[in-house]
Amino acid sequence: MSNITFRPANPTDAEQVAEVYLASRKAFVAFAPIAHSDDEVRHWVADHLLPSGGVTVAESGGAVIGMMALTREEEIGWIEQLYLLPSAVGQGIGTRLVQRAKEELGPPIRLYTFQANEGARRFYERHGFRAIEFGDGSGNEEGCPDILYEWTEEM
């Protein structure tokens, strides 16, 4: 995938952003069933995620192939969402999104992923994130054990 561009998401991206989210969750996180229907996810993306701001899309040939949502709570930056189409994984796009998050938010940055999501765990650990807390799943809608990761500075 050449000619990848990154830009702020806009309301017209809602359907494609939702499809990236759904395709990625179904392909890589099948052990943690989505707590909402596909239509509910589409409405959440259109009505809440995109209007909240902080969403970047990765685009190739006019199509959204990845998305990342960032927020800040007090002095801590958060990667709330980071998903790629399954066909876009392994091509450096996620790395570029994480680098953008580091540049935009600065340290510390936190994120959650599921303990069973070994691919995501390897990805974030490779990018300097360290596990700081392990949860039993009671804190997420899916009820799956999770991990709180934090990045504080380049190693």
VOSEFI-749123 format. One record per residue (C-alpha): residue number from 1; z, y, x; residue in one letter; chain. Coordinates in steps of 0.2 Angstrom, whole numbers. Layout:
REC num     z     y     x residuo cadena
REC NUM     Z     Y     X       A      A
...
! end
This chain:
REC num     z     y     x residuo cadena
REC   1     0     0     0       M      A
REC   2    -6    15     9       S      A
REC   3    -5    33     3       N      A
REC   4    12    32    -4       I      A
REC   5    18    49   -11       T      A
REC   6    36    54   -16       F      A
REC   7    39    67   -29       R      A
REC   8    52    72   -42       P      A
REC   9    50    62   -58       A      A
REC  10    45    72   -73       N      A
REC  11    46    67   -92       P      A
REC  12    28    60   -92       T      A
REC  13    34    47   -79       D      A
REC  14    47    39   -92       A      A
REC  15    37    24   -97       E      A
REC  16    32    19   -79       Q      A
REC  17    49    22   -72       V      A
REC  18    56    11   -86       A      A
REC  19    43    -3   -81       E      A
REC  20    48    -2   -63       V      A
REC  21    66    -4   -68       Y      A
REC  22    63   -18   -80       L      A
REC  23    51   -28   -68       A      A
REC  24    62   -26   -53       S      A
REC  25    78   -32   -63       R      A
REC  26    69   -47   -70       K      A
REC  27    62   -52   -54       A      A
REC  28    76   -49   -42       F      A
REC  29    92   -49   -53       V      A
REC  30    89   -62   -65       A      A
REC  31   106   -69   -63       F      A
REC  32   113   -53   -70       A      A
REC  33   105   -51   -87       P      A
REC  34   101   -34   -92       I      A
REC  35   114   -28  -105       A      A
REC  36   101   -19  -115       H      A
REC  37    85   -23  -123       S      A
REC  38    69   -17  -115       D      A
REC  39    67    -4  -129       D      A
REC  40    84     3  -126       E      A
REC  41    81     4  -107       V      A
REC  42    65    14  -111       R      A
REC  43    75    26  -122       H      A
REC  44    88    28  -109       W      A
REC  45    76    32   -95       V      A
REC  46    67    45  -106       A      A
REC  47    82    52  -114       D      A
REC  48    96    51  -101       H      A
REC  49    90    46   -83       L      A
REC  50    75    58   -81       L      A
REC  51    83    73   -90       P      A
REC  52    98    71   -79       S      A
REC  53    88    76   -63       G      A
REC  54    89    68   -46       G      A
REC  55    75    55   -49       V      A
REC  56    62    53   -36       T      A
REC  57    47    42   -39       V      A
REC  58    36    33   -26       A      A
REC  59    18    34   -32       E      A
REC  60     2    25   -26       S      A
REC  61   -15    28   -33       G      A
REC  62    -7    38   -48       G      A
REC  63     4    24   -53       A      A
REC  64    23    24   -51       V      A
REC  65    28     9   -40       I      A
REC  66    46    14   -36       G      A
REC  67    60    25   -41       M      A
REC  68    77    31   -35       M      A
REC  69    91    41   -44       A      A
REC  70   103    51   -34       L      A
REC  71   119    60   -40       T      A
REC  72   134    69   -32       R      A
REC  73   152    68   -37       E      A
REC  74   163    80   -28       E      A
REC  75   160    76   -10       E      A
REC  76   152    59   -12       I      A
REC  77   133    56   -14       G      A
REC  78   127    41   -25       W      A
REC  79   112    31   -25       I      A
REC  80   113    26   -44       E      A
REC  81    97    17   -45       Q      A
REC  82    84    11   -33       L      A
REC  83    70     0   -39       Y      A
REC  84    53    -5   -34       L      A
REC  85    39   -15   -42       L      A
REC  86    40   -33   -35       P      A
REC  87    23   -31   -28       S      A
REC  88    29   -15   -18       A      A
REC  89    44   -24   -10       V      A
REC  90    43   -27     9       G      A
REC  91    31   -12    13       Q      A
REC  92    44     1    19       G      A
REC  93    45    10     3       I      A
REC  94    63     6     0       G      A
REC  95    67    12    17       T      A
REC  96    58    28    15       R      A
REC  97    68    31    -1       L      A
REC  98    85    27     7       V      A
REC  99    80    39    21       Q      A
REC 100    76    53     8       R      A
REC 101    93    50     0       A      A
REC 102   102    51    17       K      A
REC 103    93    68    21       E      A
REC 104    96    75     4       E      A
REC 105   114    70     1       L      A
REC 106   121    68    19       G      A
REC 107   136    57    22       P      A
REC 108   145    49    13       P      A
REC 109   133    40     1       I      A
REC 110   139    26   -10       R      A
REC 111   131    13   -21       L      A
REC 112   134    -3   -30       Y      A
REC 113   125   -19   -30       T      A
REC 114   129   -36   -36       F      A
REC 115   137   -49   -24       Q      A
REC 116   124   -62   -28       A      A
REC 117   109   -50   -24       N      A
REC 118   108   -56    -6       E      A
REC 119    91   -47    -3       G      A
REC 120    99   -30    -8       A      A
REC 121   114   -33     2       R      A
REC 122   104   -37    18       R      A
REC 123    93   -21    14       F      A
REC 124   108    -9    13       Y      A
REC 125   117   -17    27       E      A
REC 126   102   -15    38       R      A
REC 127   102     3    34       H      A
REC 128   120     6    39       G      A
REC 129   129     4    23       F      A
REC 130   145    -6    24       R      A
REC 131   155   -15    10       A      A
REC 132   171    -6     6       I      A
REC 133   176   -14   -10       E      A
REC 134   172   -30   -19       F      A
REC 135   173   -31   -38       G      A
REC 136   175   -45   -51       D      A
REC 137   162   -39   -63       G      A
REC 138   174   -31   -75       S      A
REC 139   168   -13   -70       G      A
REC 140   150   -16   -75       N      A
REC 141   140   -20   -91       E      A
REC 142   133   -36   -84       E      A
REC 143   150   -43   -80       G      A
REC 144   144   -49   -63       C      A
REC 145   154   -47   -47       P      A
REC 146   148   -32   -37       D      A
REC 147   150   -23   -21       I      A
REC 148   153    -5   -17       L      A
REC 149   144     0    -2       Y      A
REC 150   146    16     8       E      A
REC 151   136    25    22       W      A
REC 152   145    37    33       T      A
REC 153   133    41    47       E      A
REC 154   120    33    58       E      A
REC 155   126    19    69       M      A
! end
